[in-house]
């Protein structure tokens, strides 16, 4: 099932009957590029279309949201050099986005309907809506911060940017499937090729030109609507009258109507004197303007809902009445219609307008029969059970009765029927039962068909299984005589007789006699082989000609190691383990030994790990080192095992060796060797080693450039909180203040005092930006309140420049002096020499 989010521009919150424009149908998210649309007074309110009235819809003011999006796109274009892979593609997408929003999104609200996505888990949908709104608010806060600071790097702090496939805002922005935001918004519009003409506006009038700028229509129309996908025509307005033009710029229907609307199918709604009728694509009136209202009943345009006085009916495109105008409202559903009369409940109608009665929407399913039209499966309650029947579009019964369950198997061209707790197959085209309701189960086999295109069902009678063929020559391929029968692959079936398994083809012929201990398995086969089979407590590779060869030990280990949790039976696992031989014994000993080690059961872990090493499992070497390190405190012995494991290629062992040399555990403290092995661990893919190596390089002050590289790698691999301040400081030393601000901003989000202090200094001294005393004071105040002693002196210096805050400044200066902040006492002594606030200084510092 596909789950989507829907974005609407709506006139009324919570209404399903207001003016509304569907803008987006997208996957599991509101794309980050479009989230500024929900920056103006967002709130959670009533859903409109899914579970109407429930409080799980997201709303925001549309006009201000469009302006926020425009500001965002202005900012992106200002920083095109650092953000955009294709500037021209961005500008094209931007033009399309705002042409759509400015011309068509004229309603008051944006509404995000995420009901479908919320239903993917069992959490309360209202809570999910509030959480989504909070995430959007965090993203918009990051966007505003980036715009205010004029620093595009701050966009990397937006929620979701740190996903493994992204990593930076630039990566998200330039995704092919987003087309800079146009793909989500434009996905519901008809596809356009590169030669699609462009509607443009000059001096308040609209015209049409080709993609390369050639004029097709001079700008003289008062309005120019989009080309609709039904007809390829666009509705235009000139001198208060409406007509239609084509993509070549020809006015194919003159501007002659008081009102006109897009074509639906072969016809369009028009109005004269406040009355509505229909025209065809040549502009001929097929239904005179005589109705008080009208709209297409569905996307085909075959039928139209029309209003007379206060009531609605249905006509075809030539004006013939299908339903008289005696209903308050008429709606189209998938395969049927509903109409609410002036009194009483709504009635449901087939596509041929046969009245099915007031049966309720919950009691009907429509089924497409292809060229035969629609069928209607209708239920009614009798006592404690439901009974189902099937009707055609004329209301005629398709099956001779009512049943406990009905569903149509298109592949079999038959109905699966449940009656008296037994199943059968009925073909209504022939008016006969293929199978009577006498079977325990009937299971359609998807993706399985014979040479003549016939599909198959597995059928259970009592405790035996058989195979039934559909198609023109329906009948048994295998009558029920098997203990088990399952679909293997492409017309082959696993069949069990007398407790042994074999393989049958779709004609009922044995490819492999029933000799195996378990059913064959197709899932883990590589190359041209057909399946894995399990005989003689070993695993074999079966070819399509029926021949077998032993499965290689390495592949057997790979299958049982990686895929045992995917439904392999105990017999299948045992056969695979036996085929893997010593490789499996080594892996099993290592796993059990590692589990015991992690549980601190060292007595149990030791022999298992030793056995794994004897059988050639190199991973166990590292774990033996860990056992000696933790259980025995035999650091020198541990070092020997770590070295052996590292020499065998273990990334984790290389990291452990680096830690030993860093701590001087089992060896002499040796930073050079520590760096060597930590570097080796990172090269082998051990991600946490990046942070440890960066910290070591930073502590040693040996290579800040290399430390920066590894802090950046640690950041990419998820150690953001631990790396942020170091990255900020290292970029400060390079005078790359924009990057420094990016990382400090992340740490500030964690409430970090150091980051507040450094950001305060950047604003105070104009590092990479204009001096901003207000921002400086905000950050320094936060740092001081979090007891960052370094910030006391900077806060004092900032406040000393303002006569009204000098007393507060001296308070912070006193705290800096008491905390021995470098430079604080010197500043105090200098103020005393200058005789600034001598009484206060004397009181604060005890000096005369």
N, C-alpha and C positions, 0 to 999 in steps of 0.2 A: 504494500500500500504506500502511495506517495503522500508525504505530509508537506503541507505548504503554509506559508504566511501570505496574507492578502492585505494589500494597502489600498484604502479607499480615500477619496475626497468627498466628504459628505456635508449635507446642509443641516441635518438634525442628528444630535447624539442619540444613539440607541434605536433609531427608526429603521425599518426595513422597507419603508414606502416613501422615502424622501428623494430629492434630487441627489444622485450619487454617481461618482465616476470611479470605476475600478482601474487603479494605476499599476498594480504589481501583483503577480502571483509568483512567489519565489520559494526557495528551499526552506531550510530550518532557521532562517535568520532574517532580520532586517539588515541589509548590507550596511557596513560601517559608513560608507560614503553618503548614505541617505539618512543617517540618524539625526543630523541637524533639523530635519523636518519635524522632529518631535522634541524640539528644544524650547518651545514657547508654551508655558502653562500646561505641561503634560499631566494626565491623570488617568486612572482606571475607571471605566464606566461600563454601561450596559452593552453587551454584544448585540449586533444587528441581525446576523444571518445564521450563525451557528448557535444553537441554544439561546434564542433571542431573550433578552432581558437579564441573562445571567451577567454578573459583574466581573468580566474578564477581558473586556476590550480596551485597547489603549487609544487615547485621544490626545491631540494637541492642536493649538490654533494654527490654521493653515497659512495665513498671510505672513505672520512673523516667522513661521518655519521656513517658508520659501526664501525669505530674506536671509535667514541664518545659513541656509544652504548656499545662497549666492555669495555671501561673505566667505564661506569655506572654499568655494571654487575660485574666488578671486585670490585668496591666500595661496592655494595650490599653484595657480598660474604665476603668481609673483615669484614662487620658488621652483619654477619649472626645471631649472638646471639640476636641482638636487632631488626632485621628486618624480619627474616624468620621463618615461622611456620614449614616448611618441607625443610630442607637443601638439602636432596638428590633429592627431586622433583625439586627444583630450579636448581640444577646442571644438572639434566637430560634435563630440558627445555632449559637451557643455551646451552648445547651441541647441541641440535637439531637446535636451532636458528642460531648459528654461522656456523654449518655445511651447513645449507640452504643458508645463506648469503655469506659465503666464496666460496662455490662451484657453486652457481647458479646466484647470484646477481652480475654479472660481468659488467653490463652496467654502464654508467657514471652518471646517474641521478636517484634519487627517485622522483616519481610523485604521489601526492595525489589528487585524483579526488573526490571532495565532492559536485559535481553538484547536485546530487540527494537530498542531505541534504539541500543545499542552497535553493532548490526549495520549501522547506516547508514553507517559508514565502515570503513576497513581497519585501523584501529589495534587493537592488542591489547586484548581486552575486559577483562582483568584490570587493565591500566593505566588504562583508562577508568573502571572501577569505583573504583579508588583515587583518581583525580582527582575523581570525583563526590563521594566521601566527604570529601575535603579541602575541596571547595567547601561542602558541607553544614556541615562543622566551622567554616569561616570565618563562615558565616551565624549559626550558633549562638553563636559567640564575640561577634559584634556584638549579638545579642539579649541575651546575658547582661550585656554591658557597658551596654546601654541600661537594663536592669532595675536593675543595681547602682547606676548613676548617676541613676536615675529621670529619664532624659532621652530621650523618644521620638524626638528628632531624630537620635540616633545610629543608629536603624534605617535611615536613608538610606544608611549605609555597607555594608549587606548586599549580597553579590554579586547582580548582576542587576537591582538597583533602578535603576541608571543607564542602563538601556535607553531608547532614544528614546521609546517609547510609554509609559514610566513616569516616571522622573525622581525620584520620591520614594516612600518606603515607603507613605505615605498613598494614593498613586495605585494602587499594587499592592493594598493592603488592600481598597480599595473597588471593585475590578473587579467588574462585574456577573456575569461568568461564574464567579467564585469563591464568591459568596455567603458571604463571610467564612470560607472553608474548608469549608463544608458541601457545596458542589457536588461537589468531588472525592470526598469521603468518602461522600456520599449518592448519587452517580451510579449505583451498582449496586443501590440499593434501588428498589422499585417507586415510580413517580411518585405524589405525593400532592397533592391540591388543598387549598385553604385551609380546607375543612371537615373535613379529616382529624382523627379523634379522637386524643386524646393519652393515652398510658399514663403513669400517675404513681404515685409511691410515697409512702406515709405510714405511719410507724411500722413499717417493714419489710413492709408489705402493699401489694399493687398493685391499682389500679382504673383506670377509664376515664372520661374526660370529653371534652366537645366543645371545639373550639378557643376558644369564648367562655366556657368554664368550667362549662357545665351538666353535672351529674353523670349519667353513664350507668351506671356500675357502682361501687358503694361499694368502697373498698380492703379487700378481704378475701382476695384470691388470694395464695398463697405465691410464685407466679411468673407472669409475664405476658409471653409472647414476642411478637415483632412479627407484624403481619398479613402473611401470605404472599401473593405476587402471583398464585399459581395459583387459590386459592379465595376470597381476601378474608377468611379466618378466621385467628384467632390461637389458639395453643395456650396453655392456662392450667392451673395446678395448684392444687387445693384439697383439704385433708385428705389429702395424699400421693397423690391421684388426678388424672388428667389428662383434660381435655375441650377444647371449642372454643367461642369466642364470635365473634360477627360485629361489624361496625363500629357497629351500632345498640345494642350492649350486651346482646344476647340470647345466652344460653347455648344454642347450637343443638345441641350434642352434650354431654351431661352429663359431669361429671368422674367417670369410671368406669374408666379404664384405668390400669394400673400405669405404663406409659410411653406417650407419644404424640409424633409428630413432624409437621412441616409437610406439608401436602398437596402432592403432585406430580401435576398433572393432576386426575383425579377421585378419587384415592385417597391414603390416608396410611398410614404404617407405625405399628402399635401393638404393645404387648407385654403379656403376662400370664404370670406365673410364669417369667419369663426367656425366654419363647418369643415369636416375632414372627409377626404376620399383617397383614392389610389391612382397612381400613374404607372405605366410600364417604362421600360428603359428607352423607348422612343419618345417619351413625353405624352403619350396618349392617355387620356383619362379612362381607366377601366371601371372605376367605381366613382360616380359623381360625389361631390362634396355635400354630404347630407347628414353626417354624424357629428355628435357633440364631442367626440374624442376617439382616439384610435391608437393602436400599437400592434406590432407584429406579435403573434402569439408564441412563436418560437423562431429559431435561427433560420429556418428554411424559407419563411415568407409565404408558405402555402396557405396559411390561415391567419386571419387578423381579428383581434378583439376590438369591437367598436361599441361606442356608447350612444344610446338614444335616451334623451332626458337624463335620468339619474341611473339608468340600468345598462348592463353590458350584455352583448351577445357575440357570436362568432360568425364571420363570413369567409368565403374563400376569396381568392384574388380577383374574381370576376363579379363579386358582390352577392353570390348565392348564400342564403342563410344556412349555417350548419347548426347553430344554436340560437334560438330567438332571444331578443334583448329583454331578458327577465331576471338577470342575475346582478347581485351587488358587486361581485368581483370574479375574475376568471384567471386562473394561473396554469402555466404549462410545467409539467414535470417530465422526467425522463421516460417517455413512452406513453404518457397519459395526461389528461387534463382534469382540473377541478373547477367547479363552479358553485358559488354560494348564492342560493335563491334569497328572495326577500324574506321568506319565512322558512324555518327549519334548517337542518344541517346541510353542509356542502355535499354535492354529488360528484362522483368521479366518472370520467368518460374515456373511452378508448380513442385511438387516433382516428377512428371512423365515426366518432361521436355517438357511439352506442352507450347508453346510460347504464353504468354498473351499479348505481344506487348509492346510498349514503353509508358506504362501508368503512370509511375512515382511512387516512393515509397509511396508518400502521398495518393495515390488513391487505396490502396489495404489493406485489412485485411485478414489474414488467420484464419480459424476456424477449430479446430479439431473436427471431427465427430466420434471420437473413432475408432472402428474397420473398419469403412467405409472410413477412411483416412481423407484428408484435403478438406475443401471447401474454396473458394476464393470469398470474397465480394469486388466487384470492383465498383468504382464510376466514373461518368463522369458528366461534367457540361452541362446543357441545359438551355440556357437563364440565368436566375437568380437563378436557383435551381440545386441541385445535384440529380442525379438519380443513384440508386444502383441495381446491379444484382449479382447473385450468380452462380459460376461455380464449377464443380468438378475437380479432378486432370487431367482428359482428356480434359478439356475445355468445357464440356457439361453443358448446363443450368440446374440448379436445380429448378428454379422457372419459371413460364411462363410469364416473363416480367421484367420490370425495375420499381423501386419503390422509394418513397421519403425517406424511411429508412428501414433497414434490420438488424435484429440481431437474432442469433440462441439461442433458449431456450433449453439447453440440457435436463433439467428435463422434459420438455414437449415433447421432440423429435419433435420440430416444430419450424418454423421460425415465429417470430413476424414481421409483414409486415405493413408499413404505406403507404397508398395510398389515395390521395385526402383528406388528413388530418384525415383519419379514419384508424383504426387498424383491422387486422385480423390475423389468424393463418394458416400456410400452412405446411403440412407434405410432404416433398419431397420423402420420402421412398414409400409412397402410391400414390404420384402424385395427391393429392387432398387438397382442402381447408377444414380445420376443422371449421374455422369461416371465413366468408367473411369480407372484409374490410368495416365494417359498424359500428364499435364501437369506442367510444370516448377515451377509455383507456383500456389497457390490462396489468395487473401487476402480475408478477410471485411472488408467496408467498414462500420465502426462508424458509427452515426448517419445511415445512408443507406438510405432505403427508398422504394418507389414509392407511388402513390396507393392501391393495394390493400393496402398494408402489407407487401409483399414486400421482403425484404432481398437484398443483392447481394454477389457475390464477383468480384474481379478474377482472371482466369485467364490464365496464360501457357502458350502452346503453342509450343515451339521459341523463337523470338525475337519472337513476336507476342502481343499482348494482346487479350482479349475480356472481356465482361461477362456473368455468369451470374446469373439470377434464381432465388431460392428460392420459398417459399410453395406454395400448392396447385397452381399451374400453373408448376412449375419448368421452366426452359429457358433457351436463349440469348437475351439481348437484343441483344448484339453478338458475333458470332463472332470468334475471334482473327485480327485483320488489322491491328492498329495497332502502330506502333513503340513507343509509350508510351501508357499509359492510367492516369490518376490521378483520385482523387476530389477535386472542387473544392468543392462545397457543396450540401447539401440536394437531392440527385438530379441534380446536374450533374457532368460529368466532363471533364477535360482530355484531349484525344485528339491524337496526333501521327501525321501521314501525310506521307511524303516530306519529312521534316525540318521541316514546318510544323505549327503548333498551332491547334486549334479547340476548340469546346465542344459536347458532346453532352448531351442530357437522358437520363433513365433509360429512356425509350422508344426510344432510339437515333436521335432526330431532332437534326439540327444546329441549335443556337442561333446558332453562329458558325462559319462555314466555316474550314477549316484554312489560314489565311493568316499567322498571327502568328509572330514570331521566337522566342518563349519561351512557356512555359505561363502561363496566367492565374493571378493570385494573389489570394486572398480575404482574407488576413490583415490587410491594412492599409487596408481599405475603410471609409469613414465614410458614415453615412446609409443610404439605401435601395439604393445601387448594388450590383451583383452581384460585380464583381471588377475588378482592374486587368488590362488587356491590353496587349501590347507589339508594336507594328507600326510599320514605317517609322522605326525607331530612336527612337521616341517612346513615351510611356506614355499610355494612354487609360482613361477610366472607363466601364465597361460596365454598362448598365442591363439589367433582367430582360427587357425586350422586344427586346433585341439591339442597341439603338442605343448610340452612343458619343459622348463629348465629351472634349476634351483635358484632361489632368490639370493643375490650376493649378501654376505654378512653385513657389509657396510650399509646397504640399503635397508635390510631388515632392521638394523639398529635405528636407522633414521626414522623409519615408519613407527616402530613401537615407542620410540622416544618422543616424537613430536605429536603423534596422532592418536595415542591410546585413549585420550579423553573424548575422541569423536566417535564413540559408539562401537569400538572394537570389543568383541566378546572375549571372555576369558580364554576360550579355546584358541581364538585367533591370536590373542596376545601371546599365549604359550608357544604356539607354532612360530611366531616371529622371533620370540626370545631364543628359542632353540636354534633357529637359522642364524641368529646373530652370534651365538656361541660365547666365546670369552669376551667379546666386545660388550655383550649385554651384562655378563657377570661383573665386569669391571665397572660399568656404569651403575649397575644396581648397588654394588658395594659402596661406591662413592656417594650415591644419593642417600643411602641409609646412614652412612658414616657422617655425612654433612648434617643430616637432620639431628643426629645424636649430638654432634658438636654444637649446633645452634641451641639445643636443649640443655647444654652444659653437662651432658652425660658422657664424660670423657672416657670412662672405662669401656663403654660400649662403642664409642666412636673410633678408638685407636685401632683395634684389629680390623675393622671394616675399611678404614682408610689405608692401612698397610696392605690389605688384600687387593684393594683397587690399584694401588701403585704397582704391586707385583704383576697384575694383569695388564698393565700398560696404560692406565688412566692418568694422564699428566695433570689433569685438574686437581686430583687428590693430593699432589705434592704440595700445592699451596695450602690446602686445608690441614695437612699434617703440620706444616709450619705454624699455622694459626693455633693448632692444638698445643704444640710445644711452647708457643709464646704465652698462651692464656693459662693452660693447666699446669705446666711444669716450670714456667718462668725460665725455660732453657732457651735464652735469646740467641745464643750462638748456634744451637741446633736448629732453631727456627730459621735463622739466616741461611743455613745450608739448604733447607728445603725450598725456601723462597727463591734462592739462586737457581736451583735445579728447575723449578717451575718456570721461572723467567726465561731461562735458557731454552725451555721447551716452547716458548711463545706466549706464556700467560700474561695478559695485561694486568690482571689483579695482583699477580705476584711481583711484577715490576713496581707497581704502586707500593706494595708492602715493603719491598727492598728500599725504595726511596724513603719511606717513613722510618725504617730502621736507621739508615744513615743520617737522616735529619735529626732523630732523637738520640743517636748514639746508643742504640739498643742492640746488644750482641756484637757490636763493632765500635770503632772509633767514630766520634761525631765527624762527619765529612760532608759539608754542604755541596761540594762539587759532585760527589757520587750521588747524593740525594737528588740533585737537579737532573743528573743523567738518567736515573731510573724513573723519576716522575715524568720526564720528557718521553721516555720510552713507553710508559703506560699510556700517555695521551696519544702517541702515534699508533698504538695498538687499539685505540678506541675506548679507553677507560675515561669516561667524561669527568667524574669527580676529581681526577688527578689534575685537571686544569686549574682548579681553585687552589689546591695545595701547592702546586708548582708556582703559581702567581704569588701566593703569600710568601713562599720561601724567597723568591727573587726580590720581592718588595722589602722583606726584612733584611736581606743581605745588602740591599741597595747596589746589587751587582749589575743589573741590566733592566732599567725601567721600561725600555721599549719592549723587551721580551715579556716582562711582567704584564704590560698593557695588553699584549696579544693574548695571553692566557686568561687574564681577567675578562677580556671580551669573549673568549671561547666559553668560559664558565657562565657568563651572562646568557649566551645563546643556548647553553645546555640546561638552563633552569636555575642556576645559582645566582639569581639576580639580587636578592636581598643582601647576600654576603659580599657581592662584588660592587654594588652601586657606589658607595662612598670612595672606594679605591679608584674606580674608573673616573669619578668626578675629579678627584685630586690630581690624578695623572694627566687628565686632559687640561686641567688648570695650568699645570707646569708647562704644557705645550702652548699655552695661551689660546687653546681651542675652547672658548668659554661656552659656545652654543652646545657642544657635546657635553661639557661638564654640567651645564644646567639640566640637560636631559637626564643624567644619572642622579644628580642631587634631587631632582623632582620625584624620581621613583622612591628614593629613601625618605623624602619628606612625607610621602603617602604612607609610610610605615611609622611616622611620628618620630623620626630620627633627629636628635638634637644637633649632631655634627653637620648634617646636610642643611638644616636651617641656618646654622652659623655661617657656613660657606656661601650659601645663597645670599644671606644678609650682607656679607662683605662684597659680593659681586655687585649688588645694588648700591652699596655705600660708596664704593670706590670707582664705579663705572667700568667694571671689567667686562668687556664685550658688549656693553650697552650703555645707555645714558644713565647718569647718576639718578637714583630714585629714592630719596630719603624715606618716603612713605613705605615702599616695599621693603627697604632695608630695615626699618624699625619693626615691621610686622614679623619678618623672619628672625631678627635678633631677639625680639621679645619672646618668641616661641622657644628659641634656643636657651635663653636665660631661665625661663620658667621650667625648662627641662634640665636645669643645672649644668649646662655646658659652660664650664668656667672660662674657656677661651673667649666666649661671647661677651663676658662682662665688660671687658675693656673696650671692645668695639661699640657696645651699647652706650657706654659712658662718653666716648668721643663723639658719637652721633648726637647725643642729647646736649652736650656742652655748647653746641652751636646755636641753641635756642635759649634765649634768656629765661623763658617761662619754664623750661624743663631742666635747668642747671642743678637744682637741688636733687632731682631724681637721678641726674647724671652722676653726681658725687656719691649717691648711694651705691650705684653700680660700680663706681671706681673703688669705693671702699671694699666691696665684695671681691673685686679683682685683686686688690692688694692683699687681702686676707687669704686669697687662694694662690698667691704667688704667681699670678699670670705675668709672664715676661712683659716688661715695659710699663706695667701698671704703677709701680712705685715711682719710676722715673717721671711719669706724667703727673702724679700727685705732687712730687717735689717741684716740678716746673710750675705748676699752678700756684704753689705757695710762694715761689720766687716772684711770680707775676702779681701777687697780692689779689688774686681773683677769689672772692668770697672767703676772705681770711678767717672770719669767725666760724663759718661753717666748716672750713677745712681743718681748723684747729680742733673743733669738737669731734670731727670724724676721725682724725688721725692722731689726736693727742699731741699736737705740735703747737708751740707758742710763736 
